[in-house]
Amino acid sequence: MAKTSGDVAMQRQRLAAGLIGYGASFTELGRRFAETLGVHSTDAFALMEIAAAEAAGTPLSPALLSKRITLTSGAMTTLINRLEQAGYVTRSREHTDRRVVTLRCSAQARRLADEFFHTVNAEQDAILAEYSTDQLEQFETLIARLRATMDGSST
């Protein structure tokens, strides 16, 4: 049976509602993580971006981080200074271009994040394990393509 444009629109709306709800829950979890760390929620989200990039093997520079959380360079410098003073982030010069700074999570920040996110990560891993690798890859592709339409890069 062929899908009508109304069917597709309804599916898009249901999916969008689910993603909005997931995003709201993620934001609340990030706010609670920030409370645990004793930092502003923007600082906690920056720390999560730094940790995720580092775990993926692509550590961030301050410039790349500012694109991910949309801060001016001055605001980013202030944020990184706060995280560094709190002992959650270190800056290093690992690139062949010594002007490039690499951001790394401290062992303390990783330990606190592991403790805080352990339960939700385990629960989400159990849910994801119910789906095949192929299904999850299709979902990742779907989300990336939908996001690209909002980012203006879906040509």
Backbone as JSON Lines, residues from 0, in Angstrom:
{"i":0,"aa":"M","n":[0.84,-1.18,0.0],"ca":[0.0,0.0,0.0],"c":[0.89,1.25,0.0]}
{"i":1,"aa":"A","n":[0.65,2.15,-0.91],"ca":[1.44,3.37,-1.05],"c":[1.08,4.37,0.04]}
{"i":2,"aa":"K","n":[2.1,5.08,0.5],"ca":[1.88,6.12,1.5],"c":[1.4,7.39,0.8]}
{"i":3,"aa":"T","n":[0.44,8.05,1.41],"ca":[-0.01,9.34,0.88],"c":[0.83,10.44,1.51]}
{"i":4,"aa":"S","n":[0.76,11.63,0.94],"ca":[1.51,12.75,1.52],"c":[1.02,13.04,2.94]}
{"i":5,"aa":"G","n":[-0.26,12.78,3.19],"ca":[-0.78,12.97,4.55],"c":[-0.19,11.97,5.52]}
{"i":6,"aa":"D","n":[-0.01,10.69,5.06],"ca":[0.61,9.67,5.9],"c":[2.04,10.05,6.26]}
{"i":7,"aa":"V","n":[2.77,10.51,5.27],"ca":[4.17,10.9,5.48],"c":[4.23,12.09,6.43]}
{"i":8,"aa":"A","n":[3.35,13.06,6.24],"ca":[3.32,14.24,7.11],"c":[3.01,13.84,8.56]}
{"i":9,"aa":"M","n":[2.08,12.91,8.74],"ca":[1.74,12.44,10.09],"c":[2.94,11.73,10.72]}
{"i":10,"aa":"Q","n":[3.63,10.9,9.94],"ca":[4.82,10.21,10.46],"c":[5.9,11.22,10.84]}
{"i":11,"aa":"R","n":[6.09,12.23,9.99],"ca":[7.08,13.27,10.28],"c":[6.73,13.97,11.59]}
{"i":12,"aa":"Q","n":[5.45,14.29,11.77],"ca":[5.03,14.98,12.99],"c":[5.24,14.11,14.23]}
{"i":13,"aa":"R","n":[4.91,12.81,14.12],"ca":[5.11,11.91,15.26],"c":[6.59,11.76,15.59]}
{"i":14,"aa":"L","n":[7.4,11.6,14.54],"ca":[8.84,11.48,14.75],"c":[9.41,12.77,15.35]}
{"i":15,"aa":"A","n":[8.98,13.91,14.83],"ca":[9.45,15.19,15.36],"c":[9.06,15.33,16.83]}
{"i":16,"aa":"A","n":[7.84,14.96,17.16],"ca":[7.39,15.05,18.56],"c":[8.25,14.15,19.45]}
{"i":17,"aa":"G","n":[8.57,12.96,18.98],"ca":[9.42,12.07,19.76],"c":[10.82,12.61,19.93]}
{"i":18,"aa":"L","n":[11.37,13.18,18.86],"ca":[12.72,13.75,18.94],"c":[12.75,15.0,19.82]}
{"i":19,"aa":"I","n":[11.7,15.8,19.75],"ca":[11.62,16.99,20.62],"c":[11.57,16.55,22.08]}
{"i":20,"aa":"G","n":[10.77,15.53,22.36],"ca":[10.69,15.01,23.72],"c":[12.01,14.44,24.19]}
{"i":21,"aa":"Y","n":[12.7,13.7,23.31],"ca":[14.01,13.16,23.64],"c":[14.99,14.31,23.92]}
{"i":22,"aa":"G","n":[14.95,15.33,23.06],"ca":[15.82,16.48,23.26],"c":[15.57,17.18,24.58]}
{"i":23,"aa":"A","n":[14.3,17.33,24.95],"ca":[13.96,17.96,26.22],"c":[14.48,17.13,27.39]}
{"i":24,"aa":"S","n":[14.34,15.81,27.28],"ca":[14.85,14.93,28.34],"c":[16.36,14.99,28.42]}
{"i":25,"aa":"F","n":[17.02,15.04,27.26],"ca":[18.48,15.16,27.22],"c":[18.93,16.48,27.85]}
{"i":26,"aa":"T","n":[18.22,17.55,27.53],"ca":[18.55,18.86,28.1],"c":[18.4,18.84,29.61]}
{"i":27,"aa":"E","n":[17.34,18.22,30.1],"ca":[17.13,18.13,31.55],"c":[18.24,17.3,32.2]}
{"i":28,"aa":"L","n":[18.61,16.2,31.56],"ca":[19.7,15.38,32.09],"c":[20.99,16.19,32.13]}
{"i":29,"aa":"G","n":[21.25,16.96,31.08],"ca":[22.43,17.82,31.05],"c":[22.4,18.87,32.14]}
{"i":30,"aa":"R","n":[21.21,19.42,32.43],"ca":[21.07,20.4,33.51],"c":[21.4,19.77,34.86]}
{"i":31,"aa":"R","n":[20.91,18.55,35.06],"ca":[21.2,17.86,36.33],"c":[22.69,17.51,36.43]}
{"i":32,"aa":"F","n":[23.31,17.14,35.3],"ca":[24.74,16.88,35.29],"c":[25.5,18.16,35.66]}
{"i":33,"aa":"A","n":[25.07,19.29,35.13],"ca":[25.69,20.57,35.46],"c":[25.6,20.85,36.95]}
{"i":34,"aa":"E","n":[24.45,20.56,37.55],"ca":[24.3,20.73,39.0],"c":[25.29,19.87,39.76]}
{"i":35,"aa":"T","n":[25.45,18.63,39.3],"ca":[26.39,17.71,39.94],"c":[27.81,18.26,39.88]}
{"i":36,"aa":"L","n":[28.16,18.85,38.74],"ca":[29.51,19.41,38.56],"c":[29.67,20.77,39.22]}
{"i":37,"aa":"G","n":[28.55,21.44,39.49],"ca":[28.61,22.78,40.05],"c":[28.96,23.83,39.01]}
{"i":38,"aa":"V","n":[28.49,23.59,37.75],"ca":[28.77,24.53,36.66],"c":[27.45,24.91,35.98]}
{"i":39,"aa":"H","n":[27.53,25.89,35.1],"ca":[26.38,26.29,34.3],"c":[26.07,25.18,33.29]}
{"i":40,"aa":"S","n":[24.82,25.08,32.87],"ca":[24.46,24.01,31.93],"c":[25.22,24.12,30.6]}
{"i":41,"aa":"T","n":[25.51,25.33,30.14],"ca":[26.28,25.49,28.91],"c":[27.68,24.87,29.08]}
{"i":42,"aa":"D","n":[28.26,25.05,30.26],"ca":[29.57,24.46,30.54],"c":[29.49,22.94,30.51]}
{"i":43,"aa":"A","n":[28.42,22.38,31.08],"ca":[28.25,20.92,31.11],"c":[28.07,20.38,29.69]}
{"i":44,"aa":"F","n":[27.28,21.07,28.87],"ca":[27.1,20.62,27.5],"c":[28.41,20.72,26.71]}
{"i":45,"aa":"A","n":[29.19,21.75,26.97],"ca":[30.5,21.86,26.32],"c":[31.39,20.69,26.74]}
{"i":46,"aa":"L","n":[31.37,20.36,28.01],"ca":[32.17,19.24,28.5],"c":[31.72,17.93,27.85]}
{"i":47,"aa":"M","n":[30.4,17.75,27.68],"ca":[29.91,16.54,27.02],"c":[30.36,16.5,25.56]}
{"i":48,"aa":"E","n":[30.38,17.63,24.87],"ca":[30.86,17.68,23.49],"c":[32.35,17.34,23.42]}
{"i":49,"aa":"I","n":[33.12,17.87,24.36],"ca":[34.56,17.6,24.4],"c":[34.79,16.11,24.63]}
{"i":50,"aa":"A","n":[34.06,15.53,25.58],"ca":[34.21,14.11,25.9],"c":[33.8,13.22,24.73]}
{"i":51,"aa":"A","n":[32.69,13.56,24.07],"ca":[32.21,12.76,22.94],"c":[33.21,12.8,21.79]}
{"i":52,"aa":"A","n":[33.73,13.98,21.5],"ca":[34.7,14.11,20.41],"c":[35.98,13.34,20.73]}
{"i":53,"aa":"E","n":[36.41,13.44,21.97],"ca":[37.62,12.74,22.39],"c":[37.41,11.22,22.3]}
{"i":54,"aa":"A","n":[36.24,10.74,22.73],"ca":[35.93,9.31,22.67],"c":[35.88,8.82,21.22]}
{"i":55,"aa":"A","n":[35.46,9.7,20.31],"ca":[35.4,9.34,18.88],"c":[36.75,9.45,18.2]}
{"i":56,"aa":"G","n":[37.76,9.89,18.95],"ca":[39.1,10.01,18.37],"c":[39.32,11.28,17.58]}
{"i":57,"aa":"T","n":[38.42,12.25,17.76],"ca":[38.54,13.52,17.04],"c":[38.41,14.68,18.03]}
{"i":58,"aa":"P","n":[39.42,14.86,18.9],"ca":[39.3,15.91,19.92],"c":[39.09,17.28,19.3]}
{"i":59,"aa":"L","n":[38.43,18.13,20.06],"ca":[38.03,19.45,19.56],"c":[39.04,20.53,19.91]}
{"i":60,"aa":"S","n":[39.08,21.52,19.06],"ca":[39.74,22.79,19.37],"c":[38.65,23.73,19.89]}
{"i":61,"aa":"P","n":[39.03,24.81,20.53],"ca":[38.01,25.78,20.96],"c":[37.14,26.28,19.8]}
{"i":62,"aa":"A","n":[37.74,26.47,18.62],"ca":[36.98,26.96,17.46],"c":[35.91,25.94,17.05]}
{"i":63,"aa":"L","n":[36.27,24.66,17.01],"ca":[35.29,23.64,16.65],"c":[34.21,23.51,17.72]}
{"i":64,"aa":"L","n":[34.61,23.61,18.97],"ca":[33.62,23.54,20.06],"c":[32.63,24.71,19.95]}
{"i":65,"aa":"S","n":[33.12,25.89,19.61],"ca":[32.22,27.05,19.51],"c":[31.2,26.87,18.4]}
{"i":66,"aa":"K","n":[31.54,26.1,17.37],"ca":[30.57,25.83,16.31],"c":[29.5,24.85,16.8]}
{"i":67,"aa":"R","n":[29.89,23.94,17.68],"ca":[28.94,22.94,18.17],"c":[27.97,23.51,19.2]}
{"i":68,"aa":"I","n":[28.43,24.46,20.0],"ca":[27.52,25.03,21.0],"c":[27.25,26.51,20.77]}
{"i":69,"aa":"T","n":[27.68,27.02,19.65],"ca":[27.37,28.36,19.15],"c":[27.63,29.46,20.18]}
{"i":70,"aa":"L","n":[28.91,29.65,20.46],"ca":[29.34,30.75,21.31],"c":[30.36,31.59,20.55]}
{"i":71,"aa":"T","n":[30.44,32.85,20.9],"ca":[31.48,33.7,20.32],"c":[32.83,33.23,20.85]}
{"i":72,"aa":"S","n":[33.9,33.66,20.2],"ca":[35.23,33.23,20.65],"c":[35.52,33.74,22.06]}
{"i":73,"aa":"G","n":[35.07,34.94,22.38],"ca":[35.28,35.47,23.73],"c":[34.53,34.68,24.79]}
{"i":74,"aa":"A","n":[33.27,34.36,24.5],"ca":[32.48,33.56,25.43],"c":[33.05,32.15,25.57]}
{"i":75,"aa":"M","n":[33.57,31.61,24.45],"ca":[34.17,30.27,24.49],"c":[35.42,30.28,25.36]}
{"i":76,"aa":"T","n":[36.25,31.3,25.22],"ca":[37.46,31.41,26.04],"c":[37.09,31.45,27.52]}
{"i":77,"aa":"T","n":[36.08,32.23,27.86],"ca":[35.64,32.32,29.26],"c":[35.13,30.98,29.75]}
{"i":78,"aa":"L","n":[34.33,30.29,28.94],"ca":[33.8,28.97,29.31],"c":[34.95,27.98,29.54]}
{"i":79,"aa":"I","n":[35.89,27.92,28.61],"ca":[37.01,26.98,28.75],"c":[37.86,27.33,29.98]}
{"i":80,"aa":"N","n":[38.05,28.61,30.24],"ca":[38.78,29.02,31.44],"c":[38.08,28.49,32.69]}
{"i":81,"aa":"R","n":[36.75,28.61,32.74],"ca":[36.0,28.1,33.91],"c":[36.17,26.6,34.05]}
{"i":82,"aa":"L","n":[36.03,25.86,32.94],"ca":[36.17,24.4,33.0],"c":[37.59,24.0,33.38]}
{"i":83,"aa":"E","n":[38.56,24.73,32.91],"ca":[39.96,24.43,33.25],"c":[40.22,24.72,34.73]}
{"i":84,"aa":"Q","n":[39.71,25.85,35.21],"ca":[39.9,26.2,36.62],"c":[39.21,25.21,37.55]}
{"i":85,"aa":"A","n":[38.09,24.64,37.09],"ca":[37.36,23.64,37.89],"c":[38.05,22.27,37.84]}
{"i":86,"aa":"G","n":[39.04,22.12,36.96],"ca":[39.75,20.86,36.85],"c":[39.08,19.85,35.93]}
{"i":87,"aa":"Y","n":[38.17,20.31,35.06],"ca":[37.43,19.4,34.19],"c":[38.0,19.28,32.78]}
{"i":88,"aa":"V","n":[38.79,20.27,32.37],"ca":[39.32,20.3,31.01],"c":[40.79,20.71,31.05]}
{"i":89,"aa":"T","n":[41.54,20.15,30.12],"ca":[42.91,20.61,29.92],"c":[43.06,21.06,28.46]}
{"i":90,"aa":"R","n":[43.97,21.98,28.25],"ca":[44.32,22.44,26.91],"c":[45.72,21.95,26.6]}
{"i":91,"aa":"S","n":[45.9,21.45,25.4],"ca":[47.24,21.01,25.01],"c":[47.5,21.41,23.57]}
{"i":92,"aa":"R","n":[48.76,21.38,23.21],"ca":[49.16,21.71,21.84],"c":[49.74,20.44,21.23]}
{"i":93,"aa":"E","n":[48.84,19.67,20.6],"ca":[49.21,18.37,20.04],"c":[49.37,18.41,18.53]}
{"i":94,"aa":"H","n":[48.88,19.44,17.93],"ca":[48.87,19.57,16.47],"c":[50.25,20.02,15.98]}
{"i":95,"aa":"T","n":[50.56,19.69,14.73],"ca":[51.83,20.16,14.17],"c":[51.87,21.69,14.12]}
{"i":96,"aa":"D","n":[50.72,22.31,13.95],"ca":[50.61,23.77,14.04],"c":[50.44,24.09,15.52]}
{"i":97,"aa":"R","n":[51.48,24.54,16.17],"ca":[51.48,24.75,17.63],"c":[50.49,25.82,18.08]}
{"i":98,"aa":"R","n":[49.9,26.55,17.16],"ca":[48.89,27.53,17.54],"c":[47.55,26.87,17.85]}
{"i":99,"aa":"V","n":[47.35,25.63,17.36],"ca":[46.09,24.92,17.54],"c":[46.06,24.28,18.93]}
{"i":100,"aa":"V","n":[45.02,24.61,19.67],"ca":[44.84,24.07,21.01],"c":[43.84,22.91,20.94]}
{"i":101,"aa":"T","n":[44.16,21.82,21.64],"ca":[43.27,20.66,21.72],"c":[42.69,20.61,23.12]}
{"i":102,"aa":"L","n":[41.38,20.38,23.19],"ca":[40.69,20.29,24.47],"c":[40.54,18.82,24.87]}
{"i":103,"aa":"R","n":[40.84,18.51,26.11],"ca":[40.73,17.15,26.64],"c":[40.01,17.2,27.98]}
{"i":104,"aa":"C","n":[39.2,16.17,28.23],"ca":[38.55,16.03,29.55],"c":[39.57,15.52,30.54]}
{"i":105,"aa":"S","n":[39.47,15.99,31.75],"ca":[40.34,15.47,32.8],"c":[39.83,14.12,33.27]}
{"i":106,"aa":"A","n":[40.66,13.38,33.94],"ca":[40.26,12.08,34.5],"c":[39.11,12.28,35.49]}
{"i":107,"aa":"Q","n":[39.15,13.36,36.25],"ca":[38.08,13.65,37.21],"c":[36.75,13.86,36.49]}
{"i":108,"aa":"A","n":[36.77,14.61,35.39],"ca":[35.53,14.86,34.64],"c":[34.99,13.57,34.05]}
{"i":109,"aa":"R","n":[35.87,12.73,33.51],"ca":[35.43,11.44,32.95],"c":[34.82,10.56,34.04]}
{"i":110,"aa":"R","n":[35.44,10.53,35.21],"ca":[34.93,9.71,36.31],"c":[33.54,10.2,36.74]}
{"i":111,"aa":"L","n":[33.39,11.51,36.9],"ca":[32.09,12.07,37.3],"c":[31.02,11.81,36.24]}
{"i":112,"aa":"A","n":[31.39,11.95,34.98],"ca":[30.43,11.7,33.89],"c":[30.05,10.23,33.85]}
{"i":113,"aa":"D","n":[31.04,9.34,34.0],"ca":[30.75,7.9,34.0],"c":[29.79,7.54,35.13]}
{"i":114,"aa":"E","n":[30.04,8.09,36.3],"ca":[29.16,7.83,37.45],"c":[27.75,8.37,37.2]}
{"i":115,"aa":"F","n":[27.68,9.59,36.68],"ca":[26.38,10.24,36.49],"c":[25.56,9.55,35.4]}
{"i":116,"aa":"F","n":[26.19,9.23,34.27],"ca":[25.46,8.71,33.11],"c":[25.4,7.18,33.05]}
{"i":117,"aa":"H","n":[26.02,6.5,34.0],"ca":[26.1,5.04,33.95],"c":[24.73,4.38,33.78]}
{"i":118,"aa":"T","n":[23.79,4.72,34.62],"ca":[22.48,4.05,34.6],"c":[21.73,4.31,33.3]}
{"i":119,"aa":"V","n":[21.64,5.57,32.89],"ca":[20.9,5.87,31.66],"c":[21.6,5.27,30.45]}
{"i":120,"aa":"N","n":[22.93,5.28,30.43],"ca":[23.64,4.66,29.31],"c":[23.37,3.16,29.25]}
{"i":121,"aa":"A","n":[23.38,2.49,30.4],"ca":[23.12,1.05,30.43],"c":[21.7,0.75,29.97]}
{"i":122,"aa":"E","n":[20.74,1.56,30.4],"ca":[19.34,1.35,29.98],"c":[19.18,1.58,28.49]}
{"i":123,"aa":"Q","n":[19.81,2.63,27.96],"ca":[19.71,2.91,26.53],"c":[20.45,1.85,25.71]}
{"i":124,"aa":"D","n":[21.58,1.37,26.21],"ca":[22.3,0.3,25.51],"c":[21.44,-0.95,25.41]}
{"i":125,"aa":"A","n":[20.7,-1.26,26.49],"ca":[19.83,-2.44,26.47],"c":[18.72,-2.28,25.43]}
{"i":126,"aa":"I","n":[18.18,-1.1,25.3],"ca":[17.14,-0.85,24.3],"c":[17.73,-0.96,22.9]}
{"i":127,"aa":"L","n":[18.88,-0.35,22.67],"ca":[19.5,-0.38,21.35],"c":[19.9,-1.8,20.96]}
{"i":128,"aa":"A","n":[20.24,-2.63,21.94],"ca":[20.63,-4.02,21.65],"c":[19.47,-4.83,21.08]}
{"i":129,"aa":"E","n":[18.24,-4.35,21.24],"ca":[17.07,-5.04,20.7],"c":[16.94,-4.87,19.19]}
{"i":130,"aa":"Y","n":[17.71,-3.96,18.62],"ca":[17.62,-3.65,17.19],"c":[18.87,-4.13,16.48]}
{"i":131,"aa":"S","n":[18.72,-4.49,15.22],"ca":[19.87,-4.95,14.44],"c":[20.78,-3.76,14.12]}
{"i":132,"aa":"T","n":[22.01,-4.08,13.83],"ca":[22.96,-3.05,13.42],"c":[22.44,-2.31,12.2]}
{"i":133,"aa":"D","n":[21.85,-3.05,11.26],"ca":[21.32,-2.43,10.05],"c":[20.19,-1.45,10.39]}
{"i":134,"aa":"Q","n":[19.3,-1.83,11.3],"ca":[18.21,-0.93,11.67],"c":[18.76,0.35,12.31]}
{"i":135,"aa":"L","n":[19.73,0.19,13.17],"ca":[20.31,1.36,13.85],"c":[21.05,2.26,12.86]}
{"i":136,"aa":"E","n":[21.74,1.66,11.9],"ca":[22.42,2.46,10.88],"c":[21.41,3.22,10.02]}
{"i":137,"aa":"Q","n":[20.28,2.58,9.72],"ca":[19.23,3.27,8.95],"c":[18.67,4.44,9.75]}
{"i":138,"aa":"F","n":[18.49,4.24,11.04],"ca":[17.97,5.32,11.89],"c":[18.98,6.46,11.97]}
{"i":139,"aa":"E","n":[20.27,6.13,12.11],"ca":[21.3,7.17,12.12],"c":[21.27,7.97,10.83]}
{"i":140,"aa":"T","n":[21.12,7.28,9.7],"ca":[21.06,7.95,8.41],"c":[19.82,8.84,8.33]}
{"i":141,"aa":"L","n":[18.69,8.33,8.77],"ca":[17.45,9.11,8.77],"c":[17.62,10.39,9.59]}
{"i":142,"aa":"I","n":[18.14,10.26,10.8],"ca":[18.31,11.44,11.67],"c":[19.28,12.43,11.02]}
{"i":143,"aa":"A","n":[20.38,11.94,10.47],"ca":[21.35,12.83,9.82],"c":[20.71,13.57,8.64]}
{"i":144,"aa":"R","n":[19.92,12.86,7.85],"ca":[19.28,13.5,6.69],"c":[18.24,14.52,7.13]}
{"i":145,"aa":"L","n":[17.44,14.19,8.15],"ca":[16.44,15.14,8.64],"c":[17.12,16.38,9.23]}
{"i":146,"aa":"R","n":[18.2,16.15,9.97],"ca":[18.92,17.28,10.56],"c":[19.5,18.17,9.47]}
{"i":147,"aa":"A","n":[20.01,17.56,8.4],"ca":[20.58,18.34,7.31],"c":[19.56,19.29,6.68]}
{"i":148,"aa":"T","n":[18.29,18.88,6.66],"ca":[17.28,19.78,6.09],"c":[17.1,21.02,6.93]}
{"i":149,"aa":"M","n":[17.32,20.9,8.23],"ca":[17.2,22.07,9.11],"c":[18.47,22.89,9.11]}
{"i":150,"aa":"D","n":[19.6,22.24,8.88],"ca":[20.88,22.94,8.84],"c":[21.11,23.63,7.5]}
{"i":151,"aa":"G","n":[20.22,23.34,6.53],"ca":[20.34,23.95,5.22],"c":[21.38,23.29,4.33]}
{"i":152,"aa":"S","n":[21.77,22.05,4.68],"ca":[22.82,21.39,3.89],"c":[22.29,20.16,3.17]}
{"i":153,"aa":"S","n":[20.99,20.11,2.91],"ca":[20.4,18.92,2.27],"c":[20.17,19.16,0.77]}
{"i":154,"aa":"T","n":[21.22,19.14,0.04],"ca":[21.07,19.36,-1.39],"c":[21.32,18.11,-2.17]}
